Amino acid sequence: MTKMPRRIHIIGSTGSGKTYLAKNLSKQWDIPYYELDKVMWSSSVEMAGKNSPEVRDKLLHEIIVKDSWIVEGVYYKWLAESLYF
C-alpha cells in the first residue's frame, strides 16, 4: 500500500488553481489545508494590511509543526521553513 503524503506545499501563480487543488486534496485525503494569503495578510487591519514578518512567520510555524497539512500560495521566499518539514 502506498503511503499518502502528509505535508504538501502547492506553489503557483495567481489563478492557477492552487486553492482548488488544495481543497480537493484536503477532502480526498482528510488533511487540513491553509491558504497562505491568510498568513500573509491580516484580517484585523482595515484594507487587509500585511502581517509583520514576525506575525507571519509565527502563523506559518504554527501550521507546519502539525503532523499533516496542505499549504497553498504564490509566496515562496519567506516560507522556506515549510519545505524542510
Biopython code that builds the backbone (N, CA, C, O; Angstrom):
import numpy as np
from Bio.PDB.StructureBuilder import StructureBuilder

atoms = [
    (1, "MET", "N", (0.841, -1.172, 0.000)),
    (1, "MET", "CA", (0.000, 0.000, 0.000)),
    (1, "MET", "C", (0.889, 1.239, 0.000)),
    (1, "MET", "O", (1.884, 1.298, 0.722)),
    (2, "THR", "N", (0.523, 2.228, -0.816)),
    (2, "THR", "CA", (1.284, 3.463, -0.928)),
    (2, "THR", "C", (0.954, 4.381, 0.235)),
    (2, "THR", "O", (-0.215, 4.609, 0.550)),
    (3, "LYS", "N", (1.974, 4.897, 0.859)),
    (3, "LYS", "CA", (1.777, 5.842, 1.954)),
    (3, "LYS", "C", (1.455, 7.216, 1.359)),
    (3, "LYS", "O", (2.177, 7.705, 0.490)),
    (4, "MET", "N", (0.369, 7.833, 1.830)),
    (4, "MET", "CA", (-0.058, 9.131, 1.320)),
    (4, "MET", "C", (0.810, 10.231, 1.928)),
    (4, "MET", "O", (1.196, 10.146, 3.094)),
    (5, "PRO", "N", (1.114, 11.255, 1.145)),
    (5, "PRO", "CA", (1.867, 12.376, 1.705)),
    (5, "PRO", "C", (1.057, 13.060, 2.793)),
    (5, "PRO", "O", (-0.168, 13.140, 2.703)),
    (6, "ARG", "N", (1.722, 13.543, 3.797)),
    (6, "ARG", "CA", (1.043, 14.196, 4.913)),
    (6, "ARG", "C", (1.348, 15.692, 4.971)),
    (6, "ARG", "O", (0.696, 16.432, 5.708)),
    (7, "ARG", "N", (2.320, 16.129, 4.208)),
    (7, "ARG", "CA", (2.670, 17.551, 4.156)),
    (7, "ARG", "C", (2.882, 17.926, 2.695)),
    (7, "ARG", "O", (3.782, 17.422, 2.024)),
    (8, "ILE", "N", (2.034, 18.817, 2.233)),
    (8, "ILE", "CA", (2.045, 19.188, 0.819)),
    (8, "ILE", "C", (2.116, 20.696, 0.709)),
    (8, "ILE", "O", (1.378, 21.412, 1.386)),
    (9, "HIS", "N", (2.990, 21.171, -0.132)),
    (9, "HIS", "CA", (3.137, 22.612, -0.367)),
    (9, "HIS", "C", (2.863, 22.873, -1.846)),
    (9, "HIS", "O", (3.596, 22.397, -2.712)),
    (10, "ILE", "N", (1.811, 23.628, -2.128)),
    (10, "ILE", "CA", (1.417, 23.929, -3.503)),
    (10, "ILE", "C", (1.796, 25.369, -3.813)),
    (10, "ILE", "O", (1.332, 26.294, -3.148)),
    (11, "ILE", "N", (2.636, 25.558, -4.819)),
    (11, "ILE", "CA", (3.068, 26.883, -5.246)),
    (11, "ILE", "C", (2.664, 27.067, -6.699)),
    (11, "ILE", "O", (2.817, 26.157, -7.515)),
    (12, "GLY", "N", (2.154, 28.233, -7.015)),
    (12, "GLY", "CA", (1.783, 28.525, -8.393)),
    (12, "GLY", "C", (1.378, 29.975, -8.528)),
    (12, "GLY", "O", (1.224, 30.682, -7.532)),
    (13, "SER", "N", (1.210, 30.409, -9.737)),
    (13, "SER", "CA", (0.858, 31.809, -9.973)),
    (13, "SER", "C", (-0.608, 32.063, -9.634)),
    (13, "SER", "O", (-1.388, 31.129, -9.452)),
    (14, "THR", "N", (-0.961, 33.323, -9.553)),
    (14, "THR", "CA", (-2.325, 33.732, -9.272)),
    (14, "THR", "C", (-3.266, 33.140, -10.311)),
    (14, "THR", "O", (-3.009, 33.225, -11.511)),
    (15, "GLY", "N", (-4.351, 32.543, -9.847)),
    (15, "GLY", "CA", (-5.355, 31.988, -10.736)),
    (15, "GLY", "C", (-5.000, 30.645, -11.355)),
    (15, "GLY", "O", (-5.666, 30.211, -12.295)),
    (16, "SER", "N", (-3.970, 29.978, -10.853)),
    (16, "SER", "CA", (-3.533, 28.712, -11.456)),
    (16, "SER", "C", (-4.273, 27.494, -10.912)),
    (16, "SER", "O", (-4.087, 26.389, -11.421)),
    (17, "GLY", "N", (-5.107, 27.673, -9.889)),
    (17, "GLY", "CA", (-5.868, 26.552, -9.340)),
    (17, "GLY", "C", (-5.314, 25.972, -8.058)),
    (17, "GLY", "O", (-5.674, 24.858, -7.678)),
    (18, "LYS", "N", (-4.443, 26.707, -7.383)),
    (18, "LYS", "CA", (-3.836, 26.229, -6.137)),
    (18, "LYS", "C", (-4.885, 25.921, -5.076)),
    (18, "LYS", "O", (-4.863, 24.853, -4.465)),
    (19, "THR", "N", (-5.803, 26.860, -4.861)),
    (19, "THR", "CA", (-6.830, 26.681, -3.837)),
    (19, "THR", "C", (-7.757, 25.530, -4.209)),
    (19, "THR", "O", (-8.115, 24.720, -3.354)),
    (20, "TYR", "N", (-8.138, 25.455, -5.458)),
    (20, "TYR", "CA", (-8.991, 24.370, -5.939)),
    (20, "TYR", "C", (-8.336, 23.016, -5.667)),
    (20, "TYR", "O", (-8.974, 22.104, -5.139)),
    (21, "LEU", "N", (-7.068, 22.893, -6.029)),
    (21, "LEU", "CA", (-6.336, 21.652, -5.809)),
    (21, "LEU", "C", (-6.218, 21.345, -4.317)),
    (21, "LEU", "O", (-6.440, 20.210, -3.895)),
    (22, "ALA", "N", (-5.872, 22.350, -3.525)),
    (22, "ALA", "CA", (-5.709, 22.151, -2.082)),
    (22, "ALA", "C", (-7.008, 21.683, -1.438)),
    (22, "ALA", "O", (-6.998, 20.764, -0.619)),
    (23, "LYS", "N", (-8.127, 22.309, -1.801)),
    (23, "LYS", "CA", (-9.424, 21.914, -1.234)),
    (23, "LYS", "C", (-9.769, 20.474, -1.597)),
    (23, "LYS", "O", (-10.246, 19.716, -0.752)),
    (24, "ASN", "N", (-9.533, 20.101, -2.837)),
    (24, "ASN", "CA", (-9.858, 18.743, -3.267)),
    (24, "ASN", "C", (-8.961, 17.699, -2.617)),
    (24, "ASN", "O", (-9.442, 16.650, -2.189)),
    (25, "LEU", "N", (-7.669, 17.973, -2.540)),
    (25, "LEU", "CA", (-6.768, 17.041, -1.856)),
    (25, "LEU", "C", (-7.115, 16.939, -0.380)),
    (25, "LEU", "O", (-7.047, 15.857, 0.204)),
    (26, "SER", "N", (-7.485, 18.055, 0.221)),
    (26, "SER", "CA", (-7.860, 18.086, 1.626)),
    (26, "SER", "C", (-9.049, 17.162, 1.894)),
    (26, "SER", "O", (-9.045, 16.393, 2.855)),
    (27, "LYS", "N", (-10.048, 17.247, 1.046)),
    (27, "LYS", "CA", (-11.234, 16.383, 1.193)),
    (27, "LYS", "C", (-10.874, 14.919, 0.940)),
    (27, "LYS", "O", (-11.261, 14.036, 1.705)),
    (28, "GLN", "N", (-10.139, 14.675, -0.126)),
    (28, "GLN", "CA", (-9.819, 13.313, -0.531)),
    (28, "GLN", "C", (-8.950, 12.595, 0.496)),
    (28, "GLN", "O", (-9.164, 11.415, 0.773)),
    (29, "TRP", "N", (-7.980, 13.295, 1.058)),
    (29, "TRP", "CA", (-7.023, 12.667, 1.957)),
    (29, "TRP", "C", (-7.220, 13.037, 3.431)),
    (29, "TRP", "O", (-6.448, 12.614, 4.292)),
    (30, "ASP", "N", (-8.249, 13.824, 3.711)),
    (30, "ASP", "CA", (-8.554, 14.239, 5.087)),
    (30, "ASP", "C", (-7.349, 14.910, 5.756)),
    (30, "ASP", "O", (-6.959, 14.569, 6.873)),
    (31, "ILE", "N", (-6.781, 15.867, 5.036)),
    (31, "ILE", "CA", (-5.656, 16.657, 5.518)),
    (31, "ILE", "C", (-6.111, 18.117, 5.509)),
    (31, "ILE", "O", (-6.656, 18.568, 4.501)),
    (32, "PRO", "N", (-5.908, 18.869, 6.589)),
    (32, "PRO", "CA", (-6.328, 20.277, 6.579)),
    (32, "PRO", "C", (-5.495, 21.096, 5.601)),
    (32, "PRO", "O", (-4.301, 20.855, 5.422)),
    (33, "TYR", "N", (-6.149, 22.071, 4.973)),
    (33, "TYR", "CA", (-5.398, 22.954, 4.078)),
    (33, "TYR", "C", (-5.448, 24.377, 4.605)),
    (33, "TYR", "O", (-6.377, 24.765, 5.314)),
    (34, "TYR", "N", (-4.432, 25.143, 4.245)),
    (34, "TYR", "CA", (-4.283, 26.513, 4.709)),
    (34, "TYR", "C", (-3.900, 27.399, 3.534)),
    (34, "TYR", "O", (-2.999, 27.075, 2.760)),
    (35, "GLU", "N", (-4.592, 28.509, 3.415)),
    (35, "GLU", "CA", (-4.285, 29.485, 2.380)),
    (35, "GLU", "C", (-3.227, 30.444, 2.928)),
    (35, "GLU", "O", (-3.440, 31.075, 3.963)),
    (36, "LEU", "N", (-2.109, 30.554, 2.251)),
    (36, "LEU", "CA", (-1.029, 31.409, 2.732)),
    (36, "LEU", "C", (-1.394, 32.890, 2.668)),
    (36, "LEU", "O", (-0.762, 33.705, 3.340)),
    (37, "ASP", "N", (-2.400, 33.253, 1.874)),
    (37, "ASP", "CA", (-2.883, 34.641, 1.904)),
    (37, "ASP", "C", (-3.364, 35.004, 3.300)),
    (37, "ASP", "O", (-3.217, 36.148, 3.730)),
    (38, "LYS", "N", (-3.935, 34.045, 4.007)),
    (38, "LYS", "CA", (-4.437, 34.310, 5.357)),
    (38, "LYS", "C", (-3.305, 34.399, 6.369)),
    (38, "LYS", "O", (-3.498, 34.903, 7.475)),
    (39, "VAL", "N", (-2.131, 33.915, 5.999)),
    (39, "VAL", "CA", (-0.944, 34.051, 6.838)),
    (39, "VAL", "C", (-0.256, 35.389, 6.538)),
    (39, "VAL", "O", (0.203, 36.079, 7.448)),
    (40, "MET", "N", (-0.191, 35.737, 5.275)),
    (40, "MET", "CA", (0.479, 36.966, 4.834)),
    (40, "MET", "C", (-0.316, 38.228, 5.178)),
    (40, "MET", "O", (0.253, 39.224, 5.624)),
    (41, "TRP", "N", (-1.629, 38.179, 4.968)),
    (41, "TRP", "CA", (-2.462, 39.368, 5.111)),
    (41, "TRP", "C", (-3.294, 39.303, 6.383)),
    (41, "TRP", "O", (-3.894, 38.272, 6.687)),
    (42, "SER", "N", (-3.330, 40.392, 7.116)),
    (42, "SER", "CA", (-4.066, 40.465, 8.369)),
    (42, "SER", "C", (-5.537, 40.765, 8.108)),
    (42, "SER", "O", (-5.871, 41.695, 7.374)),
    (43, "SER", "N", (-6.407, 39.974, 8.713)),
    (43, "SER", "CA", (-7.841, 40.240, 8.606)),
    (43, "SER", "C", (-8.276, 41.280, 9.635)),
    (43, "SER", "O", (-9.405, 41.768, 9.579)),
    (44, "SER", "N", (-7.398, 41.621, 10.567)),
    (44, "SER", "CA", (-7.761, 42.580, 11.603)),
    (44, "SER", "C", (-7.420, 44.019, 11.224)),
    (44, "SER", "O", (-7.789, 44.956, 11.932)),
    (45, "VAL", "N", (-6.721, 44.189, 10.118)),
    (45, "VAL", "CA", (-6.317, 45.518, 9.685)),
    (45, "VAL", "C", (-7.232, 45.948, 8.552)),
    (45, "VAL", "O", (-7.420, 45.219, 7.578)),
    (46, "GLU", "N", (-7.797, 47.139, 8.689)),
    (46, "GLU", "CA", (-8.660, 47.657, 7.630)),
    (46, "GLU", "C", (-7.882, 47.697, 6.316)),
    (46, "GLU", "O", (-6.699, 48.033, 6.304)),
    (47, "MET", "N", (-8.528, 47.363, 5.243)),
    (47, "MET", "CA", (-7.930, 47.317, 3.907)),
    (47, "MET", "C", (-6.886, 46.206, 3.795)),
    (47, "MET", "O", (-5.988, 46.280, 2.957)),
    (48, "ALA", "N", (-7.001, 45.185, 4.631)),
    (48, "ALA", "CA", (-6.166, 43.988, 4.565)),
    (48, "ALA", "C", (-4.672, 44.300, 4.494)),
    (48, "ALA", "O", (-4.011, 44.007, 3.497)),
    (49, "GLY", "N", (-4.155, 44.896, 5.558)),
    (49, "GLY", "CA", (-2.723, 45.166, 5.619)),
    (49, "GLY", "C", (-1.932, 43.893, 5.845)),
    (49, "GLY", "O", (-2.471, 42.884, 6.300)),
    (50, "LYS", "N", (-0.662, 43.948, 5.527)),
    (50, "LYS", "CA", (0.211, 42.785, 5.712)),
    (50, "LYS", "C", (0.499, 42.572, 7.188)),
    (50, "LYS", "O", (0.601, 43.526, 7.960)),
    (51, "ASN", "N", (0.627, 41.314, 7.567)),
    (51, "ASN", "CA", (1.136, 40.991, 8.887)),
    (51, "ASN", "C", (2.622, 41.324, 8.914)),
    (51, "ASN", "O", (3.290, 41.298, 7.881)),
    (52, "SER", "N", (3.128, 41.632, 10.086)),
    (52, "SER", "CA", (4.565, 41.846, 10.217)),
    (52, "SER", "C", (5.265, 40.525, 9.938)),
    (52, "SER", "O", (4.657, 39.465, 10.081)),
    (53, "PRO", "N", (6.531, 40.568, 9.541)),
    (53, "PRO", "CA", (7.265, 39.314, 9.327)),
    (53, "PRO", "C", (7.243, 38.401, 10.554)),
    (53, "PRO", "O", (7.192, 37.179, 10.412)),
    (54, "GLU", "N", (7.280, 38.975, 11.743)),
    (54, "GLU", "CA", (7.260, 38.168, 12.972)),
    (54, "GLU", "C", (5.927, 37.428, 13.117)),
    (54, "GLU", "O", (5.907, 36.236, 13.425)),
    (55, "VAL", "N", (4.821, 38.131, 12.896)),
    (55, "VAL", "CA", (3.492, 37.514, 12.996)),
    (55, "VAL", "C", (3.325, 36.473, 11.897)),
    (55, "VAL", "O", (2.882, 35.353, 12.152)),
    (56, "ARG", "N", (3.679, 36.845, 10.687)),
    (56, "ARG", "CA", (3.572, 35.941, 9.543)),
    (56, "ARG", "C", (4.352, 34.650, 9.792)),
    (56, "ARG", "O", (3.825, 33.559, 9.578)),
    (57, "ASP", "N", (5.592, 34.766, 10.239)),
    (57, "ASP", "CA", (6.432, 33.598, 10.480)),
    (57, "ASP", "C", (5.877, 32.733, 11.614)),
    (57, "ASP", "O", (5.937, 31.506, 11.547)),
    (58, "LYS", "N", (5.339, 33.372, 12.649)),
    (58, "LYS", "CA", (4.729, 32.632, 13.761)),
    (58, "LYS", "C", (3.519, 31.846, 13.277)),
    (58, "LYS", "O", (3.361, 30.678, 13.631)),
    (59, "LEU", "N", (2.660, 32.472, 12.471)),
    (59, "LEU", "CA", (1.482, 31.788, 11.941)),
    (59, "LEU", "C", (1.881, 30.603, 11.061)),
    (59, "LEU", "O", (1.285, 29.530, 11.155)),
    (60, "LEU", "N", (2.879, 30.795, 10.213)),
    (60, "LEU", "CA", (3.345, 29.710, 9.359)),
    (60, "LEU", "C", (3.895, 28.567, 10.211)),
    (60, "LEU", "O", (3.590, 27.401, 9.959)),
    (61, "HIS", "N", (4.693, 28.897, 11.205)),
    (61, "HIS", "CA", (5.284, 27.864, 12.054)),
    (61, "HIS", "C", (4.200, 27.059, 12.774)),
    (61, "HIS", "O", (4.332, 25.844, 12.917)),
    (62, "GLU", "N", (3.137, 27.715, 13.226)),
    (62, "GLU", "CA", (2.030, 27.020, 13.899)),
    (62, "GLU", "C", (1.370, 25.997, 12.972)),
    (62, "GLU", "O", (0.847, 24.984, 13.438)),
    (63, "ILE", "N", (1.392, 26.254, 11.688)),
    (63, "ILE", "CA", (0.826, 25.308, 10.720)),
    (63, "ILE", "C", (1.790, 24.151, 10.474)),
    (63, "ILE", "O", (1.403, 22.986, 10.562)),
    (64, "ILE", "N", (3.036, 24.471, 10.166)),
    (64, "ILE", "CA", (3.938, 23.430, 9.675)),
    (64, "ILE", "C", (4.473, 22.483, 10.748)),
    (64, "ILE", "O", (5.062, 21.454, 10.415)),
    (65, "VAL", "N", (4.285, 22.802, 12.007)),
    (65, "VAL", "CA", (4.696, 21.858, 13.046)),
    (65, "VAL", "C", (3.663, 20.751, 13.244)),
    (65, "VAL", "O", (3.919, 19.783, 13.960)),
    (66, "LYS", "N", (2.507, 20.890, 12.616)),
    (66, "LYS", "CA", (1.468, 19.864, 12.718)),
    (66, "LYS", "C", (1.885, 18.629, 11.919)),
    (66, "LYS", "O", (2.754, 18.704, 11.050)),
    (67, "ASP", "N", (1.259, 17.503, 12.222)),
    (67, "ASP", "CA", (1.602, 16.240, 11.565)),
    (67, "ASP", "C", (1.234, 16.209, 10.090)),
    (67, "ASP", "O", (1.909, 15.557, 9.293)),
    (68, "SER", "N", (0.174, 16.908, 9.725)),
    (68, "SER", "CA", (-0.235, 16.892, 8.329)),
    (68, "SER", "C", (-0.820, 18.243, 7.955)),
    (68, "SER", "O", (-1.470, 18.902, 8.766)),
    (69, "TRP", "N", (-0.573, 18.652, 6.691)),
    (69, "TRP", "CA", (-1.092, 19.917, 6.209)),
    (69, "TRP", "C", (-0.902, 20.027, 4.707)),
    (69, "TRP", "O", (-0.074, 19.352, 4.095)),
    (70, "ILE", "N", (-1.706, 20.904, 4.152)),
    (70, "ILE", "CA", (-1.532, 21.348, 2.775)),
    (70, "ILE", "C", (-1.496, 22.860, 2.855)),
    (70, "ILE", "O", (-2.434, 23.467, 3.372)),
    (71, "VAL", "N", (-0.460, 23.474, 2.366)),
    (71, "VAL", "CA", (-0.407, 24.927, 2.276)),
    (71, "VAL", "C", (-0.372, 25.298, 0.806)),
    (71, "VAL", "O", (0.219, 24.598, -0.016)),
    (72, "GLU", "N", (-1.013, 26.407, 0.492)),
    (72, "GLU", "CA", (-1.013, 26.847, -0.899)),
    (72, "GLU", "C", (-0.897, 28.353, -0.956)),
    (72, "GLU", "O", (-1.480, 29.074, -0.147)),
    (73, "GLY", "N", (-0.133, 28.809, -1.928)),
    (73, "GLY", "CA", (0.029, 30.238, -2.131)),
    (73, "GLY", "C", (1.152, 30.533, -3.096)),
    (73, "GLY", "O", (1.984, 29.679, -3.400)),
    (74, "VAL", "N", (1.155, 31.758, -3.567)),
    (74, "VAL", "CA", (2.143, 32.183, -4.542)),
    (74, "VAL", "C", (3.472, 32.548, -3.868)),
    (74, "VAL", "O", (4.486, 32.731, -4.542)),
    (75, "TYR", "N", (3.458, 32.650, -2.564)),
    (75, "TYR", "CA", (4.644, 33.052, -1.809)),
    (75, "TYR", "C", (5.664, 31.927, -1.776)),
    (75, "TYR", "O", (5.299, 30.754, -1.698)),
    (76, "TYR", "N", (6.926, 32.277, -1.834)),
    (76, "TYR", "CA", (7.954, 31.244, -1.737)),
    (76, "TYR", "C", (9.181, 31.719, -0.994)),
    (76, "TYR", "O", (9.884, 30.894, -0.409)),
    (77, "LYS", "N", (9.474, 33.002, -0.986)),
    (77, "LYS", "CA", (10.712, 33.485, -0.372)),
    (77, "LYS", "C", (10.718, 33.350, 1.140)),
    (77, "LYS", "O", (11.735, 32.961, 1.713)),
    (78, "TRP", "N", (9.606, 33.664, 1.806)),
    (78, "TRP", "CA", (9.595, 33.686, 3.261)),
    (78, "TRP", "C", (9.140, 32.381, 3.890)),
    (78, "TRP", "O", (9.065, 32.291, 5.115)),
    (79, "LEU", "N", (8.838, 31.384, 3.105)),
    (79, "LEU", "CA", (8.330, 30.157, 3.718)),
    (79, "LEU", "C", (9.201, 28.940, 3.461)),
    (79, "LEU", "O", (8.709, 27.813, 3.412)),
    (80, "ALA", "N", (10.470, 29.168, 3.301)),
    (80, "ALA", "CA", (11.406, 28.070, 3.062)),
    (80, "ALA", "C", (11.336, 27.030, 4.178)),
    (80, "ALA", "O", (11.560, 25.844, 3.938)),
    (81, "GLU", "N", (11.027, 27.472, 5.395)),
    (81, "GLU", "CA", (10.946, 26.537, 6.528)),
    (81, "GLU", "C", (9.956, 25.403, 6.237)),
    (81, "GLU", "O", (10.186, 24.267, 6.654)),
    (82, "SER", "N", (8.872, 25.691, 5.537)),
    (82, "SER", "CA", (7.873, 24.660, 5.259)),
    (82, "SER", "C", (8.386, 23.608, 4.294)),
    (82, "SER", "O", (7.831, 22.511, 4.237)),
    (83, "LEU", "N", (9.414, 23.904, 3.546)),
    (83, "LEU", "CA", (9.958, 22.944, 2.589)),
    (83, "LEU", "C", (10.877, 21.917, 3.259)),
    (83, "LEU", "O", (11.255, 20.925, 2.635)),
    (84, "TYR", "N", (11.233, 22.149, 4.509)),
    (84, "TYR", "CA", (12.154, 21.254, 5.213)),
    (84, "TYR", "C", (11.461, 20.321, 6.192)),
    (84, "TYR", "O", (12.120, 19.477, 6.800)),
    (85, "PHE", "N", (10.142, 20.449, 6.362)),
    (85, "PHE", "CA", (9.409, 19.597, 7.300)),
    (85, "PHE", "C", (8.997, 18.313, 6.652)),
    (85, "PHE", "O", (8.368, 17.471, 7.294)),
]
sb = StructureBuilder()
sb.init_structure("model")
sb.init_model(0)
sb.init_chain("A")
sb.init_seg("    ")
for serial, (resi, resn, name, xyz) in enumerate(atoms, 1):
    if name == "N":
        sb.init_residue(resn, " ", resi, " ")
    sb.init_atom(name, np.array(xyz, "f"), 0.0, 1.0, " ", f" {name:<3s}", serial, name[0])
structure = sb.get_structure()
